[in-house]
């Protein structure tokens, strides 16, 4: 909880003065019955005795003044509450966003992206609402309850004890109900999460669902999830519905007790009947205050469960830590750039190594190909170099030092990666390309577009590089997206360029041209991960990966003789069937 | 108003629920009001005994009687309020469940074009969060409305019964409360709208960057993306803070009015008592006790007003969410005017097709294409030439701007979509795996398939071995995000289509994510499957389509070459250039 509420520290003033003004309002509210009693008891008697209307008019005017002052102090409180809670929510969202940006991919997978998005869009709002209600309404209740208690003791000590007895009783009952309904609401929430996931899945698969004519089935499934939700929420409602009647019951039992005991007191002249009216109205005030709070229960259980989720994220110690002790430095062409020494890697909570005891060296200026079957561990090698994940065993050296000793930012500045999944962001072509180099000129951009073979289609747009890119780049075809994300990485002009199967949607001709364009660049170290042997034939070094291990390393011709796996891949791609 | 009408539709079948909940409220609300009346009576009894107007025995009897009445009221309130609360909650939840189901069904009948052009995050949030907001608003609004109306009616009755002049004062001043609330809500609405918009913007930014976090990281773009987020978050703060403040004004404002009425009633009441001797002819005869109970009723009267205004922000949020839901419900559904059923496709013919997405770049200019039963047809061409678009057209995810697609010489617009799609199987470039077991995912295409059939299909698709190696085999729970490599996901999608086993297969780069050794095995299995069936293959790896009966070469939106592999090579045209480029 602490981590989440940490953001409140910026709103100390609001958090102190907001409730303070609320308390002022409550005090005025508690004083009004006293004045009213005075006006009626004393004022009317004195007017009847011919002493004028002063004792009626003056308290009346004071009451109206109190009402207005009370209103004004509420306004102040509401204003402060809106600043504090909205500001708190805003800070919290910022913090969550930054936290997520600092997590490793492995961590993010563990938290699940959908849940992380929800933390910002949903959970923060709920916590924010909780804070607002806390300032605006919840403070009122204890003050009103305590105030009424004090007033009851002022009127009569014995009756005061009845008051004192019901407050804990009501609190215990409320607490129990809150406990059980809170637990139940967590179950309800998990059903909602399930529906969210299912909706997400079916939106992604809308083409497949339609092609298979399975709309009815998914709708049926959804209805079942929805019904599960209904069942849980029904239980939650059945529990929560006890709140109002039970509080009402206890407070009214107290009223009966008060009446019963008061009878004797009145007979013994310890009380007059005006006091009785006042006592009952105070009891009703307590009831109202408690009901207001208990009606907010749902909001608070939601806020609480959201807070738990946010806290789990904020307190999470990222698995990848940034402790830079080595400065980036230049090395010469041909020097050792990347070196894997007995490197193994396995995912968190997993027992099997994805890659095992990998040893390989990549020198500056080389063109290196990595080839291997599905799930052979090719992409893991890249993730390790970029420090998206850290090695589980062994050592990974970059320019002679352990990658962990570099500033992560420097490392990623040095290495350009074009992903398997080509990703474009909402904006323009230009805004996407500028990710690679913030201050790139239009000429540089054009050059990158030409090198990535994207120029041919980009130049056809009237607005050229200012052409709009929709969310996820969905107004471009797969191949266009790949070429644009290539251009983005080329613009970065970094020492190492890694293409992770990022030309799979390109035809051979374009693929080849792109490769040639890149190799023309000076001193660049090019690492291509591919499933096409033909794309790698000219590489200085081809690394064949199989089942998480290195099968063999060598040039194309060597490998044809040396590696059975490589030969099989090559043959399957080049020879016509049956030959 | 239109939105409310939409909501009322869901109450149509709930007349009984409405009546029952109204009856419950009709029992417990008056009982709640009777309690202060009865306690007032007890006070009167005290006065009587002090003034020695009744004997002690009479006093005891009266007191016990009233206590029994009060207890009775309490019991009735407790029982009926409980029934009311739980009943209303549950029956509104049921309505909410229906709304959610309708929304989801709607999503499944929207044209693909609409789904492509909407942010998925936004659609999901409309289905889940907005429905949640409607439920919260509806439950509190509905409860307050019922209790409020009944309370108001009964207290007005009690008040006028006690003193008509004071009753009139309360009635005249109360509308001020409504008026002020109305003004505030109207003024605040613009901030609420703004808040909703900023929330939407923020969530699409989050979705976009979290989904592509690896790209952001590899470009060291964390700070920039945070700045973008922060900017939007700041806008949300400005709108949200105002919206919150304005909506939190409503309740204090109505309290200002009701508290003032309380003071005025007390003041005028006191004056009336003083002058009541002179006003007897107006029918006003007020005692001190009379003012006391009248003041209590004034409080009772203002209670529902305060409570309704207390849930104003919930109702307001609910109304806004209702609007967002209605927007989805109002979207046009996928048009399916076709009536003809096809049981077998013998010929597919594309005639003079022109097509473009969103009036932008033209994808096809007068495209002509023919696919005959039993043949393996391949489509090749440079990137972006529109190969994938053909799938969109064939499966009628999109319809051409001009030209026609003939299926067995029938225009495909006249064929029922479901019937058309039943004859086609497709494997797309983007794999689709949903959260569920491996078995669920494969069986999706044929829910009644036996385990044997599934195993058979998996063996053919070469994924049986890796499935067996998964922790729980076919029962392993998987989803799109984790667990499987792209290639494995692709294999599962192929197995899914293997199981469907329909006349025509459409493979769009279906094996681009599978390593070539596996691909070879798959294509052998595919070859077996394709025997005697029509297949349309879209591939960049020319080696996989050499055995095609007919190859169409697409470029710039039209077919530039067609023929068998060897014929095309002999032509020395674009195809041969493409083909030889893979050997350098």
Interface residues (C-beta under 8 A of the other chain):
Chain A: X29 X32 X36 X39 X40 X41 X43 X44 X47 X48 X53 X56 X57 X60 X63 X64 X67 X68 X70 X71 X74 X75 X78 X79 X81 X82 X83 X85 X86 X87 X89 X90 X93 X94 X97 X98 X100 X101 X102 X105 X108 X109 X112 X113 X114 X116 X117 X120 X121 X122 X132 X136 X192 X195 X196 X197 X198 X199 X200 X201 X202 X203 X204 X205 X206 X207 X208 X209 X210 X211 X212 X213 X214 X215 X217 X218 X219 X222 X223 X226 X227 X229 X230 X233 X234 X237 X238 X240 X241 X242 X244 X245 X246 X248 X249 X252 X253 X255 X256 X259 X260 X262 X263 X266 X267 X273 X274 X276 X277 X280 X281 X284 X288 X292 X298 X372 X373 X374 X375 X376 X386 X388 X409 X412 X413 X415 X416 X417 X419 X420 X423 X425 X426 X435 X436 X438 X457 X460 X470 X471 X472 X474 X475 X477 X478 X479 X480 X482 X483 X485 X488 X492 X504 X505 X506 X507 X508 X509 X510 X512 X531 X532 X533 X534 X537 X538 X565 X568 X569 X572 X573 X574 X575 X576 X577
Chain B: X32 X35 X36 X39 X42 X43 X46 X47 X49 X50 X59 X63 X66 X67 X70 X71 X74 X77 X78 X79 X81 X82 X85 X86 X89 X90 X93 X94 X97 X100 X101 X104 X105 X107 X108 X109 X112 X115 X116 X117 X119 X120 X121 X123 X124 X125 X127 X128 X129 X132 X136 X199 X202 X203 X204 X206 X207 X208 X209 X210 X211 X212 X213 X214 X215 X216 X217 X218 X219 X220 X221 X222 X224 X225 X226 X229 X230 X233 X234 X236 X237 X240 X241 X242 X244 X245 X248 X249 X252 X253 X255 X256 X259 X260 X262 X263 X264 X266 X267 X269 X270 X271 X273 X274 X288 X291 X292 X295 X296 X299 X303 X310 X357 X358 X360 X361 X380 X381 X382 X383 X384 X388 X395 X397 X417 X418 X421 X422 X424 X425 X426 X428 X429 X432 X434 X435 X444 X445 X447 X466 X479 X480 X481 X482 X485 X486 X487 X488 X491 X493 X500 X509 X512 X513 X514 X515 X516 X517 X518 X519 X520 X523 X540 X541 X542 X543 X546 X547 X577 X578 X579 X581 X582 X583 X584
